Amino acid sequence: MASEIATEVNKGGRPRKYETPEAFDAKVEEYQLYCVENNEPVTWTGLALYLGFSSRQSIDEYLQYDGFSDSVKRAKTFVEWNYEKRLASGEGTPTGAIFALKNFGWKDKTELDHKSTDGSMSPQGKSLDDFYSDVPTQPKP
């Protein structure tokens, strides 16, 4: 019977701090309450430290564990939301919140896509030299 029981092989390293998404979520909620009670701003590194990690990337590592994806994404969204609230409040300078949001992938520039939906305006493998080679040249006077 012992041979029928599958055992997980220890792949090395420390065991996870949070075995379930529910435990992870509870600690994130605890951080939220801590920030409110202590009038502390919510930050990504603050959350990482409160969760007991030594880096922000340690939170992202939980994305690879079954069932944790939604919890990690929700934690990131919670932190982003707090930065957004700082921008919307108009209090102080927005520089720090803008910088943090850019690190979350936000952009403060407009990007235009000049490609046509049917592909008719796409280069399709032609260079400018190819384009100009089709233009008739006028004889020089």
N, CA, C and O atoms as CSV, one atom per row, in Angstrom:
chain,resi,resn,atom,element,x,y,z
A,1,MET,N,N,0.816,-1.182,0.000
A,1,MET,CA,C,0.000,0.000,0.000
A,1,MET,C,C,0.868,1.256,0.000
A,1,MET,O,O,0.497,2.266,-0.598
A,2,ALA,N,N,2.012,1.199,0.663
A,2,ALA,CA,C,2.901,2.356,0.708
A,2,ALA,C,C,3.386,2.711,-0.685
A,2,ALA,O,O,3.625,3.881,-0.983
A,3,SER,N,N,3.534,1.705,-1.543
A,3,SER,CA,C,4.003,1.990,-2.896
A,3,SER,C,C,2.921,2.674,-3.730
A,3,SER,O,O,3.230,3.325,-4.728
A,4,GLU,N,N,1.659,2.533,-3.331
A,4,GLU,CA,C,0.561,3.149,-4.060
A,4,GLU,C,C,0.442,4.639,-3.746
A,4,GLU,O,O,-0.140,5.386,-4.532
A,5,ILE,N,N,0.978,5.078,-2.626
A,5,ILE,CA,C,0.873,6.468,-2.225
A,5,ILE,C,C,1.971,7.258,-2.910
A,5,ILE,O,O,3.157,6.963,-2.762
A,6,ALA,N,N,1.558,8.265,-3.661
A,6,ALA,CA,C,2.529,9.104,-4.360
A,6,ALA,C,C,3.085,10.122,-3.375
A,6,ALA,O,O,2.336,10.803,-2.674
A,7,THR,N,N,4.383,10.212,-3.333
A,7,THR,CA,C,5.001,11.201,-2.451
A,7,THR,C,C,5.619,12.288,-3.298
A,7,THR,O,O,6.160,12.030,-4.373
A,8,GLU,N,N,5.532,13.505,-2.800
A,8,GLU,CA,C,6.117,14.636,-3.521
A,8,GLU,C,C,7.603,14.697,-3.211
A,8,GLU,O,O,8.014,14.646,-2.051
A,9,VAL,N,N,8.385,14.804,-4.245
A,9,VAL,CA,C,9.825,14.871,-4.091
A,9,VAL,C,C,10.209,16.295,-3.708
A,9,VAL,O,O,9.740,17.255,-4.320
A,10,ASN,N,N,11.055,16.429,-2.704
A,10,ASN,CA,C,11.536,17.745,-2.299
A,10,ASN,C,C,12.530,18.215,-3.348
A,10,ASN,O,O,13.581,17.607,-3.547
A,11,LYS,N,N,12.178,19.314,-4.017
A,11,LYS,CA,C,13.029,19.819,-5.085
A,11,LYS,C,C,14.063,20.798,-4.544
A,11,LYS,O,O,14.746,21.459,-5.326
A,12,GLY,N,N,14.191,20.901,-3.258
A,12,GLY,CA,C,15.156,21.812,-2.665
A,12,GLY,C,C,14.547,23.159,-2.375
A,12,GLY,O,O,13.420,23.444,-2.781
A,13,GLY,N,N,15.286,23.981,-1.677
A,13,GLY,CA,C,14.792,25.306,-1.344
A,13,GLY,C,C,13.881,25.280,-0.133
A,13,GLY,O,O,13.581,24.228,0.429
A,14,ARG,N,N,13.461,26.446,0.240
A,14,ARG,CA,C,12.578,26.575,1.394
A,14,ARG,C,C,11.151,26.198,1.019
A,14,ARG,O,O,10.750,26.326,-0.138
A,15,PRO,N,N,10.394,25.738,1.995
A,15,PRO,CA,C,8.974,25.480,1.710
A,15,PRO,C,C,8.242,26.810,1.523
A,15,PRO,O,O,8.703,27.850,1.994
A,16,ARG,N,N,7.128,26.771,0.850
A,16,ARG,CA,C,6.339,27.977,0.613
A,16,ARG,C,C,5.823,28.548,1.932
A,16,ARG,O,O,5.525,27.805,2.867
A,17,LYS,N,N,5.723,29.860,1.996
A,17,LYS,CA,C,5.169,30.512,3.176
A,17,LYS,C,C,3.661,30.327,3.248
A,17,LYS,O,O,3.096,30.257,4.339
A,18,TYR,N,N,3.006,30.248,2.096
A,18,TYR,CA,C,1.557,30.134,2.034
A,18,TYR,C,C,1.189,28.902,1.226
A,18,TYR,O,O,1.480,28.815,0.033
A,19,GLU,N,N,0.554,27.966,1.882
A,19,GLU,CA,C,0.212,26.701,1.230
A,19,GLU,C,C,-1.072,26.801,0.420
A,19,GLU,O,O,-1.277,26.032,-0.520
A,20,THR,N,N,-1.945,27.752,0.782
A,20,THR,CA,C,-3.215,27.884,0.074
A,20,THR,C,C,-3.425,29.327,-0.365
A,20,THR,O,O,-2.904,30.251,0.260
A,21,PRO,N,N,-4.185,29.523,-1.436
A,21,PRO,CA,C,-4.518,30.885,-1.847
A,21,PRO,C,C,-5.289,31.633,-0.758
A,21,PRO,O,O,-5.146,32.847,-0.617
A,22,GLU,N,N,-6.096,30.916,0.002
A,22,GLU,CA,C,-6.869,31.550,1.075
A,22,GLU,C,C,-5.957,32.129,2.150
A,22,GLU,O,O,-6.223,33.214,2.667
A,23,ALA,N,N,-4.884,31.417,2.491
A,23,ALA,CA,C,-3.925,31.919,3.475
A,23,ALA,C,C,-3.202,33.150,2.933
A,23,ALA,O,O,-2.957,34.106,3.668
A,24,PHE,N,N,-2.868,33.121,1.660
A,24,PHE,CA,C,-2.218,34.257,0.999
A,24,PHE,C,C,-3.153,35.463,1.021
A,24,PHE,O,O,-2.746,36.562,1.398
A,25,ASP,N,N,-4.417,35.254,0.612
A,25,ASP,CA,C,-5.414,36.330,0.581
A,25,ASP,C,C,-5.625,36.939,1.965
A,25,ASP,O,O,-5.744,38.156,2.107
A,26,ALA,N,N,-5.672,36.083,2.980
A,26,ALA,CA,C,-5.887,36.566,4.347
A,26,ALA,C,C,-4.750,37.485,4.784
A,26,ALA,O,O,-4.986,38.491,5.453
A,27,LYS,N,N,-3.528,37.148,4.411
A,27,LYS,CA,C,-2.375,37.983,4.793
A,27,LYS,C,C,-2.392,39.303,4.032
A,27,LYS,O,O,-2.005,40.334,4.583
A,28,VAL,N,N,-2.829,39.290,2.783
A,28,VAL,CA,C,-2.948,40.532,2.006
A,28,VAL,C,C,-3.997,41.438,2.650
A,28,VAL,O,O,-3.785,42.644,2.770
A,29,GLU,N,N,-5.123,40.864,3.062
A,29,GLU,CA,C,-6.170,41.635,3.742
A,29,GLU,C,C,-5.661,42.183,5.076
A,29,GLU,O,O,-6.000,43.298,5.472
A,30,GLU,N,N,-4.852,41.390,5.755
A,30,GLU,CA,C,-4.249,41.833,7.014
A,30,GLU,C,C,-3.337,43.041,6.769
A,30,GLU,O,O,-3.308,43.977,7.568
A,31,TYR,N,N,-2.598,43.013,5.665
A,31,TYR,CA,C,-1.743,44.146,5.301
A,31,TYR,C,C,-2.584,45.397,5.052
A,31,TYR,O,O,-2.219,46.496,5.469
A,32,GLN,N,N,-3.706,45.218,4.371
A,32,GLN,CA,C,-4.600,46.340,4.102
A,32,GLN,C,C,-5.061,46.973,5.420
A,32,GLN,O,O,-5.029,48.195,5.565
A,33,LEU,N,N,-5.478,46.169,6.352
A,33,LEU,CA,C,-5.921,46.680,7.659
A,33,LEU,C,C,-4.779,47.356,8.408
A,33,LEU,O,O,-4.969,48.392,9.046
A,34,TYR,N,N,-3.590,46.761,8.326
A,34,TYR,CA,C,-2.419,47.347,8.971
A,34,TYR,C,C,-2.163,48.755,8.438
A,34,TYR,O,O,-1.904,49.682,9.205
A,35,CYS,N,N,-2.239,48.905,7.111
A,35,CYS,CA,C,-1.987,50.215,6.500
A,35,CYS,C,C,-3.029,51.240,6.937
A,35,CYS,O,O,-2.687,52.390,7.214
A,36,VAL,N,N,-4.294,50.834,7.001
A,36,VAL,CA,C,-5.352,51.753,7.424
A,36,VAL,C,C,-5.152,52.159,8.877
A,36,VAL,O,O,-5.204,53.343,9.208
A,37,GLU,N,N,-4.924,51.177,9.743
A,37,GLU,CA,C,-4.775,51.446,11.173
A,37,GLU,C,C,-3.552,52.296,11.496
A,37,GLU,O,O,-3.575,53.073,12.450
A,38,ASN,N,N,-2.491,52.158,10.716
A,38,ASN,CA,C,-1.244,52.871,10.987
A,38,ASN,C,C,-1.005,54.050,10.045
A,38,ASN,O,O,0.076,54.638,10.030
A,39,ASN,N,N,-2.026,54.383,9.263
A,39,ASN,CA,C,-1.943,55.484,8.307
A,39,ASN,C,C,-0.698,55.356,7.419
A,39,ASN,O,O,0.005,56.334,7.166
A,40,GLU,N,N,-0.448,54.142,6.960
A,40,GLU,CA,C,0.692,53.834,6.093
A,40,GLU,C,C,0.210,53.718,4.653
A,40,GLU,O,O,-0.884,53.204,4.416
A,41,PRO,N,N,0.991,54.178,3.693
A,41,PRO,CA,C,0.584,53.980,2.291
A,41,PRO,C,C,0.753,52.518,1.892
A,41,PRO,O,O,1.662,51.832,2.361
A,42,VAL,N,N,-0.118,52.063,1.037
A,42,VAL,CA,C,-0.010,50.710,0.493
A,42,VAL,C,C,1.014,50.745,-0.625
A,42,VAL,O,O,0.893,51.548,-1.549
A,43,THR,N,N,2.019,49.887,-0.554
A,43,THR,CA,C,3.046,49.806,-1.587
A,43,THR,C,C,3.327,48.353,-1.918
A,43,THR,O,O,3.026,47.451,-1.137
A,44,TRP,N,N,3.905,48.144,-3.078
A,44,TRP,CA,C,4.243,46.786,-3.522
A,44,TRP,C,C,5.338,46.184,-2.644
A,44,TRP,O,O,5.243,45.025,-2.240
A,45,THR,N,N,6.371,46.962,-2.350
A,45,THR,CA,C,7.441,46.434,-1.496
A,45,THR,C,C,6.947,46.289,-0.055
A,45,THR,O,O,7.354,45.368,0.652
A,46,GLY,N,N,6.082,47.189,0.373
A,46,GLY,CA,C,5.500,47.055,1.713
A,46,GLY,C,C,4.728,45.759,1.845
A,46,GLY,O,O,4.822,45.072,2.862
A,47,LEU,N,N,3.959,45.422,0.809
A,47,LEU,CA,C,3.212,44.168,0.823
A,47,LEU,C,C,4.166,42.981,0.850
A,47,LEU,O,O,3.954,42.024,1.595
A,48,ALA,N,N,5.214,43.045,0.038
A,48,ALA,CA,C,6.182,41.941,0.009
A,48,ALA,C,C,6.787,41.711,1.391
A,48,ALA,O,O,6.882,40.574,1.854
A,49,LEU,N,N,7.189,42.788,2.039
A,49,LEU,CA,C,7.779,42.653,3.372
A,49,LEU,C,C,6.762,42.139,4.380
A,49,LEU,O,O,7.086,41.294,5.215
A,50,TYR,N,N,5.535,42.644,4.308
A,50,TYR,CA,C,4.497,42.201,5.248
A,50,TYR,C,C,4.189,40.714,5.072
A,50,TYR,O,O,3.893,40.009,6.036
A,51,LEU,N,N,4.265,40.253,3.825
A,51,LEU,CA,C,4.026,38.828,3.562
A,51,LEU,C,C,5.198,37.951,4.002
A,51,LEU,O,O,5.098,36.724,3.998
A,52,GLY,N,N,6.308,38.588,4.380
A,52,GLY,CA,C,7.467,37.834,4.850
A,52,GLY,C,C,8.480,37.517,3.775
A,52,GLY,O,O,9.346,36.664,3.970
A,53,PHE,N,N,8.383,38.194,2.639
A,53,PHE,CA,C,9.300,37.958,1.535
A,53,PHE,C,C,10.454,38.940,1.578
A,53,PHE,O,O,10.370,39.994,2.210
A,54,SER,N,N,11.525,38.583,0.903
A,54,SER,CA,C,12.692,39.465,0.844
A,54,SER,C,C,12.732,40.288,-0.437
A,54,SER,O,O,13.619,41.124,-0.605
A,55,SER,N,N,11.774,40.059,-1.351
A,55,SER,CA,C,11.740,40.825,-2.593
A,55,SER,C,C,10.324,40.842,-3.152
A,55,SER,O,O,9.481,40.017,-2.799
A,56,ARG,N,N,10.090,41.810,-4.035
A,56,ARG,CA,C,8.800,41.903,-4.727
A,56,ARG,C,C,8.593,40.704,-5.635
A,56,ARG,O,O,7.470,40.228,-5.800
A,57,GLN,N,N,9.680,40.218,-6.222
A,57,GLN,CA,C,9.607,39.110,-7.167
A,57,GLN,C,C,9.098,37.828,-6.493
A,57,GLN,O,O,8.547,36.949,-7.155
A,58,SER,N,N,9.289,37.734,-5.177
A,58,SER,CA,C,8.813,36.543,-4.463
A,58,SER,C,C,7.304,36.411,-4.559
A,58,SER,O,O,6.777,35.298,-4.571
A,59,ILE,N,N,6.599,37.539,-4.629
A,59,ILE,CA,C,5.145,37.482,-4.791
A,59,ILE,C,C,4.821,36.910,-6.169
A,59,ILE,O,O,3.948,36.052,-6.303
A,60,ASP,N,N,5.529,37.391,-7.191
A,60,ASP,CA,C,5.291,36.899,-8.553
A,60,ASP,C,C,5.563,35.411,-8.695
A,60,ASP,O,O,4.950,34.750,-9.534
A,61,GLU,N,N,6.460,34.879,-7.900
A,61,GLU,CA,C,6.761,33.443,-7.973
A,61,GLU,C,C,5.537,32.598,-7.641
A,61,GLU,O,O,5.432,31.453,-8.081
A,62,TYR,N,N,4.612,33.160,-6.865
A,62,TYR,CA,C,3.404,32.419,-6.508
A,62,TYR,C,C,2.462,32.241,-7.702
A,62,TYR,O,O,1.530,31.439,-7.640
A,63,LEU,N,N,2.699,32.977,-8.775
A,63,LEU,CA,C,1.893,32.797,-9.985
A,63,LEU,C,C,2.041,31.391,-10.550
A,63,LEU,O,O,1.120,30.888,-11.194
A,64,GLN,N,N,3.181,30.750,-10.321
A,64,GLN,CA,C,3.439,29.415,-10.868
A,64,GLN,C,C,2.758,28.301,-10.064
A,64,GLN,O,O,2.678,27.167,-10.536
A,65,TYR,N,N,2.271,28.606,-8.868
A,65,TYR,CA,C,1.640,27.585,-8.038
A,65,TYR,C,C,0.159,27.481,-8.360
A,65,TYR,O,O,-0.512,28.490,-8.577
A,66,ASP,N,N,-0.345,26.255,-8.391
A,66,ASP,CA,C,-1.754,26.017,-8.696
A,66,ASP,C,C,-2.667,26.793,-7.754
A,66,ASP,O,O,-2.527,26.732,-6.532
A,67,GLY,N,N,-3.600,27.521,-8.349
A,67,GLY,CA,C,-4.621,28.214,-7.587
A,67,GLY,C,C,-4.241,29.600,-7.093
A,67,GLY,O,O,-5.100,30.311,-6.571
A,68,PHE,N,N,-2.987,30.010,-7.239
A,68,PHE,CA,C,-2.537,31.288,-6.690
A,68,PHE,C,C,-2.624,32.444,-7.693
A,68,PHE,O,O,-2.504,33.602,-7.295
A,69,SER,N,N,-2.826,32.162,-8.949
A,69,SER,CA,C,-2.797,33.202,-9.972
A,69,SER,C,C,-3.770,34.335,-9.662
A,69,SER,O,O,-3.389,35.505,-9.702
A,70,ASP,N,N,-5.008,34.002,-9.357
A,70,ASP,CA,C,-6.007,35.033,-9.073
A,70,ASP,C,C,-5.634,35.825,-7.826
A,70,ASP,O,O,-5.834,37.039,-7.779
A,71,SER,N,N,-5.102,35.158,-6.831
A,71,SER,CA,C,-4.721,35.835,-5.586
A,71,SER,C,C,-3.604,36.844,-5.819
A,71,SER,O,O,-3.657,37.960,-5.302
A,72,VAL,N,N,-2.603,36.463,-6.587
A,72,VAL,CA,C,-1.482,37.367,-6.867
A,72,VAL,C,C,-1.959,38.538,-7.718
A,72,VAL,O,O,-1.598,39.685,-7.452
A,73,LYS,N,N,-2.759,38.260,-8.729
A,73,LYS,CA,C,-3.275,39.334,-9.581
A,73,LYS,C,C,-4.138,40.302,-8.773
A,73,LYS,O,O,-4.063,41.515,-8.971
A,74,ARG,N,N,-4.949,39.775,-7.870
A,74,ARG,CA,C,-5.794,40.620,-7.028
A,74,ARG,C,C,-4.935,41.479,-6.104
A,74,ARG,O,O,-5.252,42.648,-5.884
A,75,ALA,N,N,-3.853,40.920,-5.561
A,75,ALA,CA,C,-2.953,41.680,-4.690
A,75,ALA,C,C,-2.305,42.820,-5.477
A,75,ALA,O,O,-2.213,43.941,-4.978
A,76,LYS,N,N,-1.858,42.540,-6.701
A,76,LYS,CA,C,-1.262,43.585,-7.532
A,76,LYS,C,C,-2.282,44.670,-7.856
A,76,LYS,O,O,-1.969,45.860,-7.801
A,77,THR,N,N,-3.488,44.263,-8.190
A,77,THR,CA,C,-4.541,45.221,-8.506
A,77,THR,C,C,-4.865,46.077,-7.293
A,77,THR,O,O,-5.118,47.274,-7.432
A,78,PHE,N,N,-4.860,45.484,-6.111
A,78,PHE,CA,C,-5.101,46.222,-4.875
A,78,PHE,C,C,-4.050,47.323,-4.689
A,78,PHE,O,O,-4.387,48.451,-4.333
A,79,VAL,N,N,-2.791,46.996,-4.928
A,79,VAL,CA,C,-1.723,47.983,-4.781
A,79,VAL,C,C,-1.857,49.064,-5.858
A,79,VAL,O,O,-1.723,50.251,-5.561
A,80,GLU,N,N,-2.121,48.662,-7.104
A,80,GLU,CA,C,-2.312,49.642,-8.179
A,80,GLU,C,C,-3.456,50.586,-7.860
A,80,GLU,O,O,-3.355,51.791,-8.091
A,81,TRP,N,N,-4.544,50.044,-7.331
A,81,TRP,CA,C,-5.717,50.836,-6.982
A,81,TRP,C,C,-5.340,51.922,-5.975
A,81,TRP,O,O,-5.824,53.050,-6.065
A,82,ASN,N,N,-4.497,51.590,-5.040
A,82,ASN,CA,C,-4.070,52.571,-4.041
A,82,ASN,C,C,-3.223,53.676,-4.666
A,82,ASN,O,O,-3.332,54.839,-4.278
A,83,TYR,N,N,-2.377,53.313,-5.635
A,83,TYR,CA,C,-1.622,54.347,-6.345
A,83,TYR,C,C,-2.562,55.233,-7.162
A,83,TYR,O,O,-2.372,56.447,-7.226
A,84,GLU,N,N,-3.567,54.632,-7.781
A,84,GLU,CA,C,-4.546,55.407,-8.541
A,84,GLU,C,C,-5.279,56.395,-7.630
A,84,GLU,O,O,-5.500,57.548,-8.000
A,85,LYS,N,N,-5.648,55.934,-6.450
A,85,LYS,CA,C,-6.349,56.816,-5.510
A,85,LYS,C,C,-5.478,58.003,-5.133
A,85,LYS,O,O,-5.984,59.110,-4.954
A,86,ARG,N,N,-4.167,57.781,-5.009
A,86,ARG,CA,C,-3.263,58.889,-4.696
A,86,ARG,C,C,-3.256,59.912,-5.826
A,86,ARG,O,O,-3.231,61.117,-5.576
A,87,LEU,N,N,-3.278,59.436,-7.066
A,87,LEU,CA,C,-3.319,60.352,-8.204
A,87,LEU,C,C,-4.640,61.113,-8.238
A,87,LEU,O,O,-4.660,62.319,-8.484
A,88,ALA,N,N,-5.729,60.416,-7.994
A,88,ALA,CA,C,-7.050,61.036,-8.072
A,88,ALA,C,C,-7.295,62.030,-6.945
A,88,ALA,O,O,-8.075,62.969,-7.105
A,89,SER,N,N,-6.640,61.834,-5.814
A,89,SER,CA,C,-6.879,62.719,-4.665
A,89,SER,C,C,-6.322,64.115,-4.902
A,89,SER,O,O,-6.805,65.085,-4.318
A,90,GLY,N,N,-5.317,64.220,-5.748
A,90,GLY,CA,C,-4.716,65.520,-6.018
A,90,GLY,C,C,-3.869,66.053,-4.878
A,90,GLY,O,O,-3.399,67.189,-4.938
A,91,GLU,N,N,-3.669,65.259,-3.848
A,91,GLU,CA,C,-2.852,65.691,-2.710
A,91,GLU,C,C,-1.372,65.424,-2.997
A,91,GLU,O,O,-1.008,64.366,-3.510
A,92,GLY,N,N,-0.541,66.387,-2.663
A,92,GLY,CA,C,0.900,66.213,-2.844
A,92,GLY,C,C,1.276,66.134,-4.303
A,92,GLY,O,O,0.478,66.444,-5.188
A,93,THR,N,N,2.500,65.715,-4.540
A,93,THR,CA,C,2.965,65.580,-5.917
A,93,THR,C,C,2.682,64.163,-6.412
A,93,THR,O,O,2.852,63.200,-5.664
A,94,PRO,N,N,2.255,64.033,-7.654
A,94,PRO,CA,C,1.895,62.712,-8.175
A,94,PRO,C,C,3.079,61.899,-8.682
A,94,PRO,O,O,2.896,60.772,-9.143
A,95,THR,N,N,4.289,62.445,-8.605
A,95,THR,CA,C,5.448,61.808,-9.224
A,95,THR,C,C,5.658,60.371,-8.759
A,95,THR,O,O,5.872,59.482,-9.583
A,96,GLY,N,N,5.600,60.136,-7.459
A,96,GLY,CA,C,5.831,58.786,-6.936
A,96,GLY,C,C,4.801,57.797,-7.417
A,96,GLY,O,O,5.147,56.682,-7.806
A,97,ALA,N,N,3.528,58.188,-7.398
A,97,ALA,CA,C,2.467,57.293,-7.848
A,97,ALA,C,C,2.593,57.011,-9.338
A,97,ALA,O,O,2.379,55.881,-9.775
A,98,ILE,N,N,2.940,58.035,-10.125
A,98,ILE,CA,C,3.115,57.840,-11.566
A,98,ILE,C,C,4.260,56.861,-11.831
A,98,ILE,O,O,4.133,55.958,-12.657
A,99,PHE,N,N,5.368,57.046,-11.130
A,99,PHE,CA,C,6.511,56.152,-11.288
A,99,PHE,C,C,6.122,54.708,-10.945
A,99,PHE,O,O,6.463,53.776,-11.673
A,100,ALA,N,N,5.406,54.536,-9.831
A,100,ALA,CA,C,4.999,53.189,-9.421
A,100,ALA,C,C,4.075,52.559,-10.453
A,100,ALA,O,O,4.226,51.383,-10.784
A,101,LEU,N,N,3.123,53.326,-10.962
A,101,LEU,CA,C,2.195,52.778,-11.943
A,101,LEU,C,C,2.909,52.409,-13.245
A,101,LEU,O,O,2.534,51.439,-13.903
A,102,LYS,N,N,3.935,53.177,-13.618
A,102,LYS,CA,C,4.716,52.816,-14.805
A,102,LYS,C,C,5.412,51.471,-14.595
A,102,LYS,O,O,5.557,50.692,-15.537
A,103,ASN,N,N,5.840,51.202,-13.372
A,103,ASN,CA,C,6.452,49.909,-13.076
A,103,ASN,C,C,5.444,48.769,-13.128
A,103,ASN,O,O,5.820,47.604,-13.252
A,104,PHE,N,N,4.157,49.111,-13.033
A,104,PHE,CA,C,3.106,48.117,-13.187
A,104,PHE,C,C,2.678,47.980,-14.650
A,104,PHE,O,O,1.740,47.246,-14.961
A,105,GLY,N,N,3.376,48.698,-15.554
A,105,GLY,CA,C,3.092,48.572,-16.975
A,105,GLY,C,C,2.256,49.693,-17.560
A,105,GLY,O,O,1.947,49.669,-18.751
A,106,TRP,N,N,1.883,50.674,-16.754
A,106,TRP,CA,C,1.113,51.794,-17.262
A,106,TRP,C,C,1.994,52.661,-18.142
A,106,TRP,O,O,3.215,52.676,-17.987
A,107,LYS,N,N,1.374,53.385,-19.068
A,107,LYS,CA,C,2.106,54.282,-19.961
A,107,LYS,C,C,1.411,55.635,-19.963
A,107,LYS,O,O,0.191,55.719,-19.821
A,108,ASP,N,N,2.193,56.682,-20.124
A,108,ASP,CA,C,1.595,58.015,-20.175
A,108,ASP,C,C,1.777,58.642,-21.552
A,108,ASP,O,O,1.867,59.862,-21.690
A,109,LYS,N,N,1.829,57.792,-22.554
A,109,LYS,CA,C,1.940,58.287,-23.919
A,109,LYS,C,C,0.943,57.541,-24.786
A,109,LYS,O,O,0.524,56.433,-24.453
A,110,THR,N,N,0.574,58.139,-25.872
A,110,THR,CA,C,-0.347,57.528,-26.808
A,110,THR,C,C,0.451,56.848,-27.907
A,110,THR,O,O,1.372,57.432,-28.477
A,111,GLU,N,N,0.089,55.617,-28.191
A,111,GLU,CA,C,0.747,54.891,-29.264
A,111,GLU,C,C,-0.256,54.691,-30.388
A,111,GLU,O,O,-1.341,54.150,-30.171
A,112,LEU,N,N,0.102,55.124,-31.577
A,112,LEU,CA,C,-0.775,54.994,-32.727
A,112,LEU,C,C,-0.330,53.836,-33.600
A,112,LEU,O,O,0.861,53.652,-33.851
A,113,ASP,N,N,-1.287,53.067,-34.054
A,113,ASP,CA,C,-1.015,51.966,-34.967
A,113,ASP,C,C,-1.467,52.416,-36.348
A,113,ASP,O,O,-2.661,52.609,-36.578
A,114,HIS,N,N,-0.535,52.583,-37.255
A,114,HIS,CA,C,-0.852,53.088,-38.583
A,114,HIS,C,C,-1.130,51.974,-39.592
A,114,HIS,O,O,-1.212,52.241,-40.790
A,115,LYS,N,N,-1.270,50.776,-39.147
A,115,LYS,CA,C,-1.534,49.670,-40.063
A,115,LYS,C,C,-3.027,49.624,-40.370
A,115,LYS,O,O,-3.864,49.880,-39.505
A,116,SER,N,N,-3.338,49.296,-41.610
A,116,SER,CA,C,-4.738,49.149,-41.987
A,116,SER,C,C,-5.210,47.765,-41.563
A,116,SER,O,O,-4.413,46.833,-41.453
A,117,THR,N,N,-6.499,47.639,-41.329
A,117,THR,CA,C,-7.038,46.354,-40.874
A,117,THR,C,C,-6.960,45.280,-41.951
A,117,THR,O,O,-6.876,44.093,-41.636
A,118,ASP,N,N,-6.987,45.694,-43.246
A,118,ASP,CA,C,-6.925,44.696,-44.315
A,118,ASP,C,C,-5.506,44.437,-44.802
A,118,ASP,O,O,-5.296,43.611,-45.691
A,119,GLY,N,N,-4.518,45.146,-44.220
A,119,GLY,CA,C,-3.124,44.923,-44.582
A,119,GLY,C,C,-2.671,45.679,-45.819
A,119,GLY,O,O,-1.518,45.560,-46.234
A,120,SER,N,N,-3.579,46.461,-46.416
A,120,SER,CA,C,-3.220,47.144,-47.655
A,120,SER,C,C,-2.166,48.217,-47.460
A,120,SER,O,O,-1.475,48.582,-48.412
A,121,MET,N,N,-2.029,48.729,-46.247
A,121,MET,CA,C,-1.041,49.778,-46.007
A,121,MET,C,C,0.211,49.241,-45.325
A,121,MET,O,O,1.091,50.017,-44.953
A,122,SER,N,N,0.303,47.939,-45.158
A,122,SER,CA,C,1.479,47.339,-44.542
A,122,SER,C,C,2.569,47.176,-45.592
A,122,SER,O,O,2.264,46.977,-46.768
A,123,PRO,N,N,3.835,47.258,-45.189
A,123,PRO,CA,C,4.932,47.175,-46.161
A,123,PRO,C,C,5.017,45.849,-46.897
A,123,PRO,O,O,5.497,45.811,-48.030
A,124,GLN,N,N,4.568,44.767,-46.291
A,124,GLN,CA,C,4.576,43.439,-46.902
A,124,GLN,C,C,5.923,43.081,-47.512
A,124,GLN,O,O,6.002,42.628,-48.654
A,125,GLY,N,N,6.972,43.288,-46.742
A,125,GLY,CA,C,8.288,42.860,-47.174
A,125,GLY,C,C,9.021,43.826,-48.081
A,125,GLY,O,O,10.107,43.504,-48.562
A,126,LYS,N,N,8.463,44.998,-48.329
A,126,LYS,CA,C,9.127,45.964,-49.197
A,126,LYS,C,C,9.811,47.030,-48.356
A,126,LYS,O,O,9.303,47.441,-47.313
A,127,SER,N,N,10.945,47.458,-48.816
A,127,SER,CA,C,11.663,48.530,-48.145
A,127,SER,C,C,11.397,49.839,-48.876
A,127,SER,O,O,10.757,49.849,-49.927
A,128,LEU,N,N,11.882,50.931,-48.324
A,128,LEU,CA,C,11.743,52.220,-49.001
A,128,LEU,C,C,12.485,52.220,-50.331
A,128,LEU,O,O,12.036,52.849,-51.289
A,129,ASP,N,N,13.614,51.522,-50.401
A,129,ASP,CA,C,14.354,51.425,-51.663
A,129,ASP,C,C,13.491,50.761,-52.740
A,129,ASP,O,O,13.497,51.168,-53.902
A,130,ASP,N,N,12.737,49.714,-52.317
A,130,ASP,CA,C,11.848,49.053,-53.268
A,130,ASP,C,C,10.770,50.022,-53.755
A,130,ASP,O,O,10.428,50.057,-54.937
A,131,PHE,N,N,10.254,50.793,-52.826
A,131,PHE,CA,C,9.210,51.748,-53.171
A,131,PHE,C,C,9.726,52.772,-54.176
A,131,PHE,O,O,9.089,53.034,-55.196
A,132,TYR,N,N,10.873,53.339,-53.877
A,132,TYR,CA,C,11.406,54.381,-54.744
A,132,TYR,C,C,11.929,53.831,-56.071
A,132,TYR,O,O,12.068,54.589,-57.031
A,133,SER,N,N,12.216,52.553,-56.147
A,133,SER,CA,C,12.682,51.983,-57.410
A,133,SER,C,C,11.554,51.932,-58.419
A,133,SER,O,O,11.799,51.911,-59.625
A,134,ASP,N,N,10.291,51.912,-57.929
A,134,ASP,CA,C,9.137,51.895,-58.821
A,134,ASP,C,C,8.748,53.283,-59.297
A,134,ASP,O,O,7.938,53.400,-60.217
A,135,VAL,N,N,9.290,54.332,-58.712
A,135,VAL,CA,C,8.962,55.699,-59.083
A,135,VAL,C,C,9.818,56.101,-60.272
A,135,VAL,O,O,11.044,56.003,-60.224
A,136,PRO,N,N,9.164,56.558,-61.349
A,136,PRO,CA,C,9.969,56.941,-62.524
A,136,PRO,C,C,10.840,58.150,-62.207
A,136,PRO,O,O,10.400,59.101,-61.560
A,137,THR,N,N,12.038,58.096,-62.659
A,137,THR,CA,C,12.958,59.203,-62.407
A,137,THR,C,C,12.866,60.183,-63.563
A,137,THR,O,O,12.675,59.796,-64.716
A,138,GLN,N,N,12.999,61.407,-63.243
A,138,GLN,CA,C,12.976,62.441,-64.281
A,138,GLN,C,C,14.415,62.731,-64.689
A,138,GLN,O,O,15.319,62.765,-63.855
A,139,PRO,N,N,14.605,62.936,-65.967
A,139,PRO,CA,C,15.974,63.266,-66.429
A,139,PRO,C,C,16.401,64.606,-65.842
A,139,PRO,O,O,15.602,65.534,-65.722
A,140,LYS,N,N,17.645,64.683,-65.488
A,140,LYS,CA,C,18.181,65.937,-64.961
A,140,LYS,C,C,18.361,66.926,-66.107
A,140,LYS,O,O,18.765,66.529,-67.200
A,141,PRO,N,N,18.066,68.221,-65.879
A,141,PRO,CA,C,18.192,69.218,-66.948
A,141,PRO,C,C,19.627,69.467,-67.334
A,141,PRO,O,O,19.897,70.279,-68.219
